[in-house]
Amino acid sequence: METLGLWLTLFFVFILLAISALFSGSETALTAASKSRIHALSKTGNRRALIVSKLISDLEGLIGAILLGNNLVNILATSLATSVLIILFGDTGVVYATLAMTALIVIFAEVLPKTYAISNPDRAALIAAPVLRVLVLILAPITGAIQFIVRTTLKLFNISTQDEHVLSAHEELRGAIDLHHHEGGVVKRDRDMLGGILDLQELEVSEIMVHRKSMGMIDAGQANETIVQQVLASPHTRIPLWKDDPDNIVGVVHAKDLLRAVAAAQGKFDSIDVMSIITKPWFVPETTAVRSQLNAFLRKKSHFALVVDEYGALMGLLTLEDILEEIVGDIADEHDLAVPSMRSHADGSISVDGAVTIRDLNRSLDWDLPDSEATTIAGLVIHEAQTIPEVGQKFTFHGVRFEIVSRQRNQITALKITHLRERTRAIQ
């Protein structure tokens, strides 16, 4: 009879170890499960996914219940095993029990279930969810009391327990995209496109607009024939018209509208009323978020806006294509003028047009130059040097050497840049 009791006790020890394994694996699975996949499953009506979503919404209570249950069964299993081994081996049974239970708990109740759970977190979470829901409900009063004691104790040491989301949802997505890229799951072009979408809210229109200096504009006071010739010579279909002063934009002429007017006038330019076919200019502040402007373009069914500063002065223009290029990269057609803005050299250096944006350079070369204080490469050099450099001057900022190649008046037009770390790696 006594032997039967010992075997039953050992049987209960192994049952408790199995329960401990369930708790350990569940803890890992529920904390590692993909919230997005669980959310997608719950939207399809999956009951287990709904339970998982509810459990991880109160992660503190869930972890508290799992740890409490896990410690209870581990302590109980160790106590039962110790009592059996003491009966069999006397006082030395304590040592045997300690060694045996440590090995069993670590291998079968911790490492093994957690290894499986981390390999299949979503599946393990869905399997364990119904059991854990019952456990959380049963232990809720105890875990609530424990949480109160813990928070009160931490408050004595002036430690806050408020939930703080260190990473925003955008940062988490960006981190996941970069991780998949490094693991080979996402190619660089797709990574840049996905990152470009996430960046739209952080960018202002002033960072991606065509600067006023590079804008093509037409003086509305010229002869109609001259205006038509300039429109036909332009690679753009929409061109701003100014009158009396370049800051006084009176409208935007569309090449198709002008050609229709020319056709209707049968080539008699003097009979064309240019001012009647232009559209009203749309002005937007330079501080407008790019994503907001994209939504405005779609809502207004327009592709063209003029950017102004806080004083109403013209800063540049923005098109729908400019925004799309921030996502998919450069979009060129047969009418665009090909201007090589970056050229690589055998020594690892790169010739760069001063108007190239820091963002484009970072995306093309996988660099990480800061773009918070300047938009273009030339602007970055001027900001860091705190002066307008002369041709031939060299500067080293952020691990990159900049050499001024050419300058027009106060504008840096061309630079030669060398990433020192990449150059060192190439030499090695």
Secondary structure, DSSP 8 states (H G I E B T S, - for coil): -HHHHHHHHHHHHHHHHHHHHHHHHHHHHHHHS-HHHHHHHHHTT-HHHHHHHHHHHTHHHHHHHHHHHHHHHHHHHHHHHHHHHHHHHGGGHHHHHHHHHHHHIIIIIIIHHHHHHHHSHHHHHHHHHHHHHHHHHHHHHHHHHHHHHHHHHHHHTT-------SS-HHHHHHHHHHHHHHTTSS-HHHHHHHHHHHHTTT-BHHHHSEEGGG---EETTS-HHHHHHHHHHSS-SEEEEE-SSTT-EEEEEEHHHHHHHHHHTTT-GGG--HHHH-B---EEETT-BHHHHHHHHHHHT--EEEEE-TT--EEEEEEHHHHHHHHH-----TTS-----EEE-TTS-EEEETTSBHHHHHHHHT-----SS-SBHHHHHHHHHTS---TT-EEEETTEEEEEEEEETTEEEEEEEEEHHHHHHHH-
